[in-house]
Amino acid sequence: MSSLVFSSGTGLSEDHAKTGDSGGNIVEAEPLLQEGNGENSAFNTSSSGIFNNYPLYFSGDLNYRASDVSPKIDDHQQFPQPVTDSSKPQHYSHLLKRDQLSRERNAGRTLHSLTEAPIEFPPTYKYDVDRYSKLTSEEPDTWYWAKHRQPSWCDRILYSSYLSTSAVKMLSYSCMPLQPSSDHRPVGLAVQLDMQRAESQSQDYKSPFSLNSQWKSQRSAARKRELVVGLGAYLGLTKEGRMILIATTIGVLGVWLVSRSLAL
């Protein structure tokens, strides 16, 4: 992350950097980390700044689990089930206490300056997809889990933590019914956002790590290595590449034989 610097000329064409698909200006073309020599400069070796003028949402299958080890053979018998009494051992709240992402965020090791609404839904992973139809009813009697994976909240949605409750009102944060195409349950977040208050509360985000001052030279060197490896893979692993090697070898050998015969 200390070398992940977004700047102009790193993938956007000149025309696309000026206008979007509709012909209007796009803020995506502007660098997220700004150059400069001031105290708040993103290229200062002691800090980097991403300017959060609008709320930030971060979502995805983050793959954090609720256990540091794989389940044992009989552990699936204690996996969460749809019980309403939180005092029962099979209520998902007991497993939630071991959530890795919550642990890492509380320790300040990941997803800095982001917050998450309270989790009041069962784990989203890993379901037995062969029996998914029994999970889509309004009140399923059983949750069928894959026995070789610890049920976990892999799928999450977080947002900027600097926004106060006066700017963002949480409406719902929950999981959806299981779909036949995945062993995850989708997660949805609904919020009511007061943009006027959100803009008044915007502030510069300070990264918890220092920016790598050698990012540009290291990125250039990495690009050269990518080209070498890519060319080698193309020539050695593809039919077209091998044909080029054979043709080149025959051509070089032919030139050498002709040169040798002329010299004699």
Backbone bond lengths (Angstrom), bond angles and torsions (degrees), N, CA, C in turn:
res aa  C-N    CA-C-N  psi(-1)  N-CA   C-N-CA  omega(-1)  CA-C   N-CA-C  phi
1 M - - - 1.458 - - 1.519 111.74 -
2 S 1.323 117.84 -29.01 1.460 120.05 -178.70 1.529 111.87 -69.28
3 S 1.341 117.21 -13.09 1.464 120.89 178.00 1.518 111.93 -110.13
4 L 1.334 117.53 4.11 1.458 120.64 -178.50 1.524 109.22 -86.34
5 V 1.320 115.75 85.76 1.457 122.14 -176.82 1.514 108.65 -110.77
6 F 1.318 116.85 124.77 1.452 122.16 177.63 1.529 108.75 -97.75
7 S 1.315 116.24 123.83 1.454 119.75 179.13 1.515 108.70 -145.87
8 S 1.318 116.89 167.13 1.461 120.61 -179.54 1.518 109.67 -64.59
9 G 1.337 114.96 146.03 1.461 119.68 178.50 1.505 113.62 83.11
10 T 1.337 119.19 18.70 1.463 120.86 179.94 1.518 110.48 -115.26
11 G 1.324 116.54 46.28 1.449 119.04 175.08 1.506 113.41 132.61
12 L 1.338 118.99 -29.69 1.452 121.53 178.05 1.523 109.77 -83.40
13 S 1.316 116.45 134.29 1.456 119.04 174.33 1.522 109.01 -68.93
14 E 1.342 115.84 161.60 1.468 119.32 -176.84 1.523 111.10 -62.12
15 D 1.345 116.23 -40.60 1.462 119.66 -179.46 1.524 110.61 -67.52
16 H 1.342 116.73 -43.02 1.459 120.11 -178.41 1.517 111.23 -69.47
17 A 1.329 115.90 -28.80 1.463 118.86 179.31 1.523 111.58 -69.48
18 K 1.340 116.37 -21.86 1.462 119.59 -178.95 1.518 111.75 -90.50
19 T 1.332 117.01 -38.66 1.454 120.25 -176.58 1.507 110.27 -135.56
20 G 1.315 115.71 155.78 1.445 121.76 176.40 1.509 110.26 -89.81
21 D 1.349 116.05 -170.85 1.454 120.38 -179.53 1.517 111.98 -61.53
22 S 1.338 117.08 -31.48 1.458 120.63 -178.09 1.520 112.46 -90.27
23 G 1.340 116.56 1.00 1.450 119.80 178.19 1.514 113.63 92.68
24 G 1.318 118.03 -3.46 1.450 120.54 -179.60 1.516 111.59 -92.81
25 N 1.310 116.61 169.11 1.447 120.62 178.51 1.519 110.25 -68.95
26 I 1.319 118.09 146.40 1.456 121.88 179.31 1.517 109.38 -124.23
27 V 1.310 115.83 133.58 1.458 119.39 -179.42 1.516 110.56 -76.29
28 E 1.347 118.06 -17.17 1.459 120.22 -179.96 1.515 112.37 -64.30
29 A 1.342 117.31 -21.58 1.461 120.80 -179.13 1.513 112.29 -79.53
30 E 1.326 117.23 -11.98 1.453 120.41 -178.70 1.526 110.15 -84.79
31 P 1.328 117.98 141.26 1.463 120.76 179.84 1.522 111.76 -59.47
32 L 1.324 116.39 137.50 1.458 120.25 175.14 1.524 110.29 -77.95
33 L 1.324 115.99 -36.67 1.465 120.86 177.04 1.517 107.36 -105.11
34 Q 1.309 117.26 116.85 1.455 121.67 -171.45 1.526 111.76 -92.21
35 E 1.340 115.40 139.99 1.456 119.71 175.95 1.522 110.18 -77.14
36 G 1.316 115.73 156.79 1.454 120.46 178.44 1.509 110.73 160.21
37 N 1.312 115.69 173.30 1.457 120.52 -177.32 1.519 112.75 -114.57
38 G 1.338 117.04 1.15 1.447 120.48 -177.01 1.518 112.87 -75.58
39 E 1.316 114.31 176.85 1.461 120.69 -178.25 1.518 111.37 -63.51
40 N 1.354 116.74 -34.05 1.450 121.18 -177.26 1.523 112.81 -93.26
41 S 1.320 116.47 11.32 1.449 119.75 -177.59 1.517 111.21 -63.73
42 A 1.336 115.39 140.24 1.455 119.84 177.40 1.518 111.05 -70.02
43 F 1.336 116.73 -20.74 1.449 119.70 -178.85 1.527 112.00 -94.94
44 N 1.306 115.81 8.35 1.456 119.76 171.90 1.527 107.59 -70.07
45 T 1.318 118.50 136.08 1.459 120.88 -174.89 1.512 113.04 -68.82
46 S 1.307 118.35 -13.59 1.462 120.25 -177.68 1.520 113.21 -96.59
47 S 1.341 117.61 -14.74 1.460 119.09 -178.78 1.514 109.97 -158.98
48 S 1.306 115.92 162.75 1.457 121.24 173.94 1.512 108.56 -138.97
49 G 1.311 117.37 143.98 1.454 120.04 -174.36 1.506 112.89 -121.90
50 I 1.328 116.69 129.51 1.447 122.29 170.29 1.516 105.67 -111.85
51 F 1.303 117.06 123.73 1.451 120.33 -170.25 1.523 110.76 -88.24
52 N 1.316 115.79 108.60 1.458 122.49 -176.83 1.517 110.13 -92.84
53 N 1.320 115.70 84.72 1.452 119.03 177.19 1.525 111.77 -84.30
54 Y 1.318 116.67 -14.23 1.448 121.16 179.44 1.529 108.62 -136.74
55 P 1.311 117.07 159.84 1.470 119.95 -179.58 1.522 111.82 -58.91
56 L 1.303 115.29 143.15 1.461 122.20 179.60 1.517 109.44 -111.03
57 Y 1.329 116.28 132.27 1.466 121.87 176.06 1.522 108.56 -117.59
58 F 1.308 115.43 137.88 1.462 121.18 -178.04 1.524 107.69 -130.42
59 S 1.331 116.84 120.25 1.458 119.61 -176.52 1.514 110.55 -140.73
60 G 1.327 115.74 158.90 1.455 119.70 176.48 1.521 112.40 154.53
61 D 1.317 114.50 177.52 1.459 121.48 172.57 1.525 106.68 -82.89
62 L 1.317 116.50 90.79 1.464 121.61 -174.04 1.526 112.16 -79.54
63 N 1.334 117.17 -12.88 1.462 122.98 170.64 1.527 114.48 68.03
64 Y 1.319 118.22 16.74 1.462 119.66 172.18 1.524 108.44 -74.97
65 R 1.323 116.96 144.96 1.458 121.66 -175.03 1.523 110.87 -112.38
66 A 1.314 115.19 -179.72 1.460 121.41 179.02 1.525 110.52 -110.60
67 S 1.318 116.45 17.00 1.461 121.59 177.60 1.513 108.80 -159.14
68 D 1.324 116.43 147.00 1.460 120.83 178.60 1.524 112.19 -88.43
69 V 1.326 117.57 -6.20 1.464 121.90 -179.04 1.520 109.23 -131.91
70 S 1.315 115.91 158.64 1.459 120.50 177.85 1.523 110.14 -71.99
71 P 1.339 117.78 150.91 1.470 120.04 -179.70 1.524 111.77 -67.78
72 K 1.300 115.55 148.93 1.462 121.24 175.15 1.518 109.68 -79.20
73 I 1.316 116.54 175.90 1.459 121.34 -171.64 1.522 112.45 -57.45
74 D 1.330 117.23 -42.61 1.471 120.59 -174.85 1.527 113.37 -99.30
75 D 1.334 118.00 4.66 1.463 119.89 -176.58 1.526 112.69 -65.24
76 H 1.329 117.62 -25.51 1.454 120.21 -177.16 1.530 112.25 -62.74
77 Q 1.337 116.43 -20.01 1.458 119.72 178.77 1.529 112.17 -68.24
78 Q 1.335 116.96 -17.96 1.464 121.81 179.82 1.522 112.28 -107.03
79 F 1.316 116.97 9.02 1.462 120.18 178.86 1.536 109.81 -65.06
80 P 1.332 117.73 154.01 1.474 120.92 -177.53 1.523 113.45 -56.73
81 Q 1.322 114.60 146.54 1.453 122.94 176.71 1.530 108.61 -135.95
82 P 1.328 118.19 162.35 1.478 120.52 -175.07 1.523 113.75 -75.23
83 V 1.318 115.90 64.05 1.463 121.03 174.47 1.526 108.17 -95.87
84 T 1.307 117.14 145.72 1.460 121.72 -177.93 1.516 113.22 -92.76
85 D 1.305 116.59 -18.65 1.462 121.27 -179.20 1.528 108.86 -85.01
86 S 1.328 116.81 111.09 1.469 120.77 -176.35 1.517 113.02 -68.53
87 S 1.319 118.21 -12.63 1.460 120.64 178.90 1.531 112.28 -79.22
88 K 1.313 117.01 -16.75 1.462 120.54 179.88 1.523 109.95 -74.67
89 P 1.338 117.77 142.82 1.476 120.76 -175.55 1.517 113.84 -64.17
90 Q 1.338 118.23 -20.34 1.458 120.00 -179.06 1.526 112.68 -91.22
91 H 1.317 117.40 5.63 1.470 119.57 174.00 1.524 108.53 -73.97
92 Y 1.316 116.97 137.11 1.460 120.96 -172.84 1.527 113.59 -63.32
93 S 1.322 117.95 -19.69 1.466 120.38 -177.89 1.523 111.95 -61.93
94 H 1.321 117.91 -30.24 1.466 120.59 178.85 1.533 110.90 -68.22
95 L 1.324 115.90 -37.48 1.461 120.03 177.90 1.518 110.84 -72.51
96 L 1.332 116.63 -32.73 1.462 121.31 -178.49 1.528 111.85 -61.96
97 K 1.308 117.57 -26.90 1.466 121.17 179.74 1.528 111.58 -63.77
98 R 1.324 117.25 -19.98 1.467 121.25 -178.51 1.530 112.03 -102.28
99 D 1.314 117.18 13.11 1.460 121.20 -177.80 1.531 111.06 -61.28
100 Q 1.315 116.18 125.60 1.463 121.56 -176.61 1.524 112.64 -67.29
101 L 1.322 117.28 -40.65 1.461 119.35 -177.89 1.523 111.39 -63.95
102 S 1.317 117.48 -42.32 1.467 120.35 176.91 1.523 110.71 -61.33
103 R 1.304 116.05 -40.49 1.466 120.46 178.78 1.522 111.80 -63.51
104 E 1.322 116.62 -45.25 1.461 120.62 -178.09 1.528 111.33 -69.75
105 R 1.331 117.72 -37.32 1.463 120.41 177.97 1.526 110.88 -67.32
106 N 1.313 116.86 -42.01 1.469 120.14 179.32 1.526 111.60 -64.49
107 A 1.334 116.14 -28.88 1.461 120.61 178.32 1.527 112.04 -84.42
108 G 1.333 117.25 -3.42 1.462 120.55 178.52 1.504 114.21 73.83
109 R 1.343 117.20 31.42 1.454 119.79 -176.49 1.528 114.15 -106.86
110 T 1.331 117.99 -4.63 1.467 118.64 -178.84 1.524 110.73 -161.39
111 L 1.336 115.34 158.68 1.467 123.58 176.27 1.528 111.76 48.54
112 H 1.316 115.12 52.13 1.461 122.33 -178.25 1.527 111.30 -62.98
113 S 1.308 115.87 143.69 1.469 123.96 178.31 1.529 113.17 63.28
114 L 1.314 117.02 21.14 1.456 121.27 174.39 1.525 108.79 -118.08
115 T 1.307 116.00 150.95 1.457 120.90 179.42 1.514 109.15 -130.02
116 E 1.325 115.78 165.49 1.454 121.12 -178.35 1.521 109.17 -135.66
117 A 1.309 115.88 140.37 1.461 120.12 176.49 1.528 109.22 -67.45
118 P 1.326 117.96 156.45 1.471 120.42 178.94 1.530 111.43 -56.51
119 I 1.322 115.73 135.71 1.466 121.37 178.82 1.526 108.43 -85.68
120 E 1.303 115.46 114.77 1.462 121.44 178.97 1.521 109.67 -127.85
121 F 1.319 114.71 41.84 1.461 121.02 178.45 1.525 108.64 -142.93
122 P 1.327 117.39 158.51 1.465 121.41 -175.87 1.524 112.09 -69.11
123 P 1.321 117.28 169.08 1.473 120.26 176.55 1.532 110.90 -54.77
124 T 1.300 115.38 149.26 1.474 120.43 -177.91 1.523 112.59 -100.14
125 Y 1.328 117.60 -0.11 1.469 121.91 -174.44 1.525 108.08 -154.58
126 K 1.295 122.10 146.63 1.449 130.26 -1.32 1.530 107.87 -116.41
127 Y 1.322 116.69 120.56 1.450 121.77 -176.87 1.534 110.90 -90.05
128 D 1.326 114.20 156.35 1.458 121.05 174.66 1.524 107.17 -81.20
129 V 1.317 117.09 101.22 1.464 120.83 -173.02 1.518 112.61 -66.54
130 D 1.329 118.44 -20.18 1.460 120.72 179.25 1.523 111.83 -68.11
131 R 1.334 115.76 -17.42 1.464 119.46 -178.78 1.532 110.93 -121.12
132 Y 1.331 115.44 25.02 1.469 120.48 -173.40 1.523 112.45 -60.08
133 S 1.323 118.52 -30.46 1.460 120.05 -175.20 1.524 112.01 -61.66
134 K 1.324 117.42 -24.94 1.455 120.44 179.56 1.529 111.70 -78.52
135 L 1.331 116.14 -8.50 1.458 120.13 -178.90 1.521 112.82 -99.39
136 T 1.307 117.55 -8.74 1.458 119.67 -173.82 1.526 113.22 -92.86
137 S 1.323 118.35 -5.57 1.457 120.04 177.15 1.522 109.85 -72.11
138 E 1.306 117.01 162.86 1.455 121.05 -176.18 1.523 112.06 -65.75
139 E 1.307 117.32 -34.05 1.456 120.34 -179.73 1.530 109.26 -133.83
140 P 1.332 116.81 78.21 1.470 119.17 -178.44 1.522 111.03 -65.92
141 D 1.306 115.43 143.40 1.466 120.08 179.66 1.523 111.52 -80.82
142 T 1.320 116.48 -24.33 1.458 120.59 -175.36 1.514 110.25 -145.96
143 W 1.322 116.46 144.03 1.454 121.49 168.15 1.513 107.37 -101.44
144 Y 1.320 116.79 124.98 1.454 121.60 -178.60 1.520 109.47 -99.76
145 W 1.313 115.39 112.61 1.459 121.44 -176.24 1.522 110.80 -103.27
146 A 1.324 116.08 153.24 1.461 120.42 168.55 1.530 107.79 -69.42
147 K 1.310 117.42 127.45 1.459 121.09 -171.17 1.530 113.05 -71.03
148 H 1.320 117.55 -21.58 1.468 120.30 -174.34 1.530 112.75 -93.96
149 R 1.357 118.40 4.28 1.457 121.48 178.72 1.524 110.05 -129.67
150 Q 1.316 115.74 139.61 1.456 120.20 176.45 1.522 109.59 -73.07
151 P 1.330 119.21 124.13 1.473 118.87 175.34 1.524 110.67 -53.87
152 S 1.330 116.20 134.51 1.464 120.01 -173.10 1.515 111.14 -150.19
153 W 1.333 114.15 161.30 1.466 121.56 176.23 1.527 107.93 -94.27
154 C 1.312 116.71 74.27 1.463 121.00 -178.34 1.523 111.89 -74.07
155 D 1.323 117.07 -32.91 1.462 121.88 -172.59 1.524 109.55 -97.71
156 R 1.335 115.66 120.85 1.466 119.93 -171.68 1.527 111.30 -139.22
157 I 1.332 114.93 158.39 1.460 122.41 174.53 1.523 107.64 -134.10
158 L 1.325 116.74 124.41 1.460 122.19 178.41 1.520 109.17 -124.10
159 Y 1.325 116.73 165.33 1.452 120.86 -178.28 1.523 109.86 -148.67
160 S 1.330 115.77 170.42 1.463 121.52 -176.19 1.521 111.22 -55.90
161 S 1.307 116.80 131.32 1.461 120.49 -176.44 1.524 112.69 -85.62
162 Y 1.352 118.73 -12.80 1.466 119.17 -176.12 1.522 111.90 -76.95
163 L 1.353 117.01 -14.17 1.455 119.52 -179.37 1.524 110.47 -75.08
164 S 1.310 116.85 133.14 1.462 121.10 179.04 1.522 109.84 -84.07
165 T 1.319 115.57 169.27 1.456 120.32 179.13 1.529 111.76 -66.49
166 S 1.337 116.88 -16.19 1.460 119.32 176.62 1.521 111.42 -75.69
167 A 1.344 116.92 -21.69 1.459 120.82 -179.63 1.521 112.19 -96.36
168 V 1.311 117.32 -33.56 1.457 120.32 -178.96 1.527 109.31 -129.08
169 K 1.300 115.57 126.13 1.458 121.91 179.45 1.525 108.44 -110.34
170 M 1.329 116.74 120.51 1.442 120.96 -179.27 1.524 110.26 -76.44
171 L 1.323 116.01 124.06 1.459 121.35 179.36 1.525 111.66 -99.16
172 S 1.331 116.70 -47.13 1.469 119.52 177.95 1.516 110.03 -163.68
173 Y 1.304 114.93 148.26 1.465 123.05 174.77 1.514 105.69 -143.67
174 S 1.320 116.42 107.12 1.453 119.08 -172.46 1.522 110.11 -155.41
175 C 1.326 115.90 173.88 1.457 121.56 177.29 1.523 109.51 -103.33
176 M 1.307 114.87 154.77 1.456 122.31 -178.06 1.532 109.70 -98.29
177 P 1.325 117.30 171.86 1.471 119.82 175.58 1.524 111.54 -60.50
178 L 1.294 115.80 150.97 1.455 121.01 179.01 1.524 110.34 -66.72
179 Q 1.325 115.95 139.17 1.456 121.60 179.33 1.529 109.93 -102.15
180 P 1.325 118.33 150.93 1.468 120.57 -177.21 1.522 113.98 -68.66
181 S 1.335 117.34 -13.16 1.467 120.37 -175.85 1.522 113.31 -94.47
182 S 1.339 118.62 2.21 1.459 119.79 -175.75 1.521 110.66 -153.11
183 D 1.340 116.06 154.78 1.465 121.00 174.51 1.529 110.93 -94.33
184 H 1.342 117.11 9.18 1.465 123.43 173.98 1.521 109.63 -105.04
185 R 1.321 116.44 149.94 1.459 120.43 168.50 1.532 107.84 -95.35
186 P 1.326 118.74 129.00 1.469 120.69 179.10 1.529 110.78 -62.08
187 V 1.326 114.53 153.14 1.463 121.29 179.14 1.521 108.71 -118.40
188 G 1.326 116.29 139.56 1.451 120.49 179.40 1.522 111.64 -128.08
189 L 1.319 115.87 142.50 1.460 122.56 177.92 1.520 108.46 -123.90
190 A 1.334 117.37 129.15 1.463 122.22 176.59 1.517 108.39 -122.58
191 V 1.327 116.34 122.82 1.462 121.58 179.65 1.519 109.25 -132.30
192 Q 1.290 115.36 154.59 1.462 121.95 172.51 1.518 107.86 -109.15
193 L 1.326 116.41 118.29 1.457 121.71 -170.88 1.526 110.99 -111.45
194 D 1.307 115.95 127.35 1.462 122.46 173.84 1.529 106.86 -94.82
195 M 1.341 116.85 98.32 1.456 120.66 -172.94 1.526 112.36 -63.81
196 Q 1.322 117.58 -33.96 1.466 119.53 -179.41 1.529 110.27 -64.28
197 R 1.309 116.43 -43.95 1.459 119.53 177.90 1.524 111.27 -71.67
198 A 1.336 116.66 -35.33 1.462 119.82 179.24 1.520 110.96 -63.50
199 E 1.338 117.00 -42.15 1.458 120.41 179.54 1.527 111.43 -66.43
200 S 1.322 117.14 -35.15 1.462 120.12 179.60 1.519 111.54 -70.88
201 Q 1.329 117.16 -20.55 1.464 120.89 -179.39 1.522 112.80 -99.17
202 S 1.339 117.14 0.95 1.462 119.79 -177.24 1.523 110.41 -62.83
203 Q 1.315 115.59 148.84 1.452 121.17 -178.58 1.514 109.59 -155.11
204 D 1.311 116.05 160.63 1.462 120.56 178.98 1.515 109.75 -73.38
205 Y 1.316 114.22 136.63 1.465 120.42 177.37 1.524 109.39 -91.42
206 K 1.305 116.30 129.68 1.452 120.98 178.59 1.518 109.95 -104.61
207 S 1.308 115.27 122.15 1.455 119.86 -179.30 1.524 110.27 -68.29
208 P 1.332 117.46 143.29 1.474 120.50 178.80 1.521 113.36 -77.18
209 F 1.327 117.36 -4.54 1.462 120.36 -179.66 1.519 109.61 -122.92
210 S 1.317 116.27 160.58 1.456 121.41 178.89 1.518 110.24 -82.97
211 L 1.306 115.80 146.01 1.450 120.66 176.96 1.524 109.16 -75.61
212 N 1.318 115.91 135.60 1.457 121.38 178.60 1.526 109.41 -70.16
213 S 1.319 116.91 113.99 1.467 120.88 -176.65 1.528 112.06 -67.53
214 Q 1.343 117.83 -15.74 1.459 121.85 -179.01 1.525 111.79 -99.88
215 W 1.341 117.51 16.73 1.460 120.06 -172.56 1.523 112.89 -59.47
216 K 1.341 117.53 -37.42 1.458 119.46 -174.84 1.528 111.56 -70.62
217 S 1.331 117.39 -45.98 1.469 120.05 179.98 1.525 111.15 -67.88
218 Q 1.341 117.03 -37.33 1.460 120.02 178.53 1.518 111.34 -68.03
219 R 1.341 116.65 -37.31 1.458 119.52 177.89 1.525 110.54 -66.06
220 S 1.342 116.79 -39.22 1.458 120.74 178.80 1.526 110.87 -64.51
221 A 1.334 116.63 -43.00 1.465 120.28 178.62 1.522 111.14 -64.89
222 A 1.323 116.48 -39.36 1.464 120.34 179.07 1.524 110.61 -64.20
223 R 1.331 116.58 -38.54 1.450 120.49 178.55 1.518 111.07 -62.50
224 K 1.328 117.56 -40.82 1.463 120.67 178.02 1.519 110.95 -63.59
225 R 1.327 116.64 -41.44 1.467 119.53 177.73 1.524 110.97 -64.47
226 E 1.332 117.28 -37.57 1.459 120.75 177.78 1.527 111.09 -60.42
227 L 1.346 116.10 -41.40 1.453 120.14 -179.61 1.524 111.26 -65.82
228 V 1.324 117.08 -41.28 1.469 121.19 179.68 1.523 110.25 -64.32
229 V 1.337 116.14 -48.39 1.462 120.40 -179.63 1.525 110.68 -64.65
230 G 1.335 116.47 -42.24 1.457 120.07 179.95 1.514 112.53 -63.45
231 L 1.336 116.77 -43.14 1.460 120.40 178.60 1.518 110.94 -64.83
232 G 1.344 116.64 -41.57 1.452 120.24 178.11 1.519 112.21 -63.03
233 A 1.336 116.07 -41.12 1.459 120.04 178.62 1.523 111.03 -66.23
234 Y 1.328 117.01 -38.94 1.466 120.29 179.29 1.519 111.27 -64.34
235 L 1.331 116.65 -45.14 1.462 120.37 -177.56 1.527 112.10 -71.50
236 G 1.328 116.90 -32.99 1.456 119.03 -174.60 1.510 115.92 -96.50
237 L 1.327 117.37 -20.62 1.463 119.56 -171.73 1.525 114.27 -115.73
238 T 1.327 117.86 -7.46 1.466 119.47 -179.82 1.526 110.51 -114.13
239 K 1.329 115.25 154.12 1.465 120.53 179.90 1.519 110.83 -62.52
240 E 1.309 116.67 -43.24 1.463 120.36 179.81 1.522 111.09 -63.33
241 G 1.364 115.82 -42.18 1.455 119.84 -179.57 1.516 112.53 -63.23
242 R 1.337 115.84 -42.20 1.476 118.94 178.96 1.527 111.33 -65.53
243 M 1.325 116.70 -35.91 1.474 119.58 177.30 1.520 110.77 -64.50
244 I 1.345 115.70 -38.93 1.470 119.33 177.51 1.522 110.00 -63.94
245 L 1.341 118.20 -41.96 1.461 121.27 178.75 1.526 111.39 -62.77
246 I 1.337 115.78 -43.79 1.470 119.15 -179.71 1.524 110.49 -64.60
247 A 1.355 116.38 -44.57 1.462 119.94 -179.51 1.529 110.94 -63.71
248 T 1.347 116.29 -40.09 1.461 120.17 179.23 1.517 111.14 -65.29
249 T 1.338 115.96 -42.27 1.469 120.41 179.15 1.523 110.80 -62.65
250 I 1.339 116.63 -44.92 1.468 120.22 179.03 1.527 110.36 -63.00
251 G 1.341 116.05 -40.97 1.454 119.59 -179.96 1.519 112.33 -64.00
252 V 1.347 116.66 -44.75 1.460 120.80 179.47 1.524 110.23 -64.18
253 L 1.354 116.07 -42.82 1.465 119.62 179.00 1.528 110.74 -63.68
254 G 1.321 116.80 -39.08 1.465 119.76 179.22 1.516 111.75 -64.52
255 V 1.332 116.52 -43.87 1.463 120.30 178.19 1.516 110.46 -61.73
256 W 1.339 117.06 -39.80 1.473 120.21 -179.74 1.514 110.84 -65.54
257 L 1.344 118.42 -41.27 1.461 121.31 -179.58 1.520 111.28 -66.70
258 V 1.355 116.55 -41.23 1.454 119.53 178.37 1.538 110.42 -63.90
259 S 1.341 115.56 -44.62 1.472 119.71 179.20 1.518 110.78 -61.43
260 R 1.314 116.00 -39.75 1.469 120.28 -178.60 1.517 111.49 -66.98
261 S 1.357 115.92 -41.54 1.467 119.39 -179.73 1.535 111.36 -67.48
262 L 1.320 117.32 -35.84 1.464 120.68 178.22 1.509 110.77 -67.90
263 A 1.336 115.91 -36.58 1.457 119.51 -179.64 1.523 111.37 -67.84
264 L 1.334 116.29 -30.37 1.451 119.14 178.53 1.528 111.50 -77.84
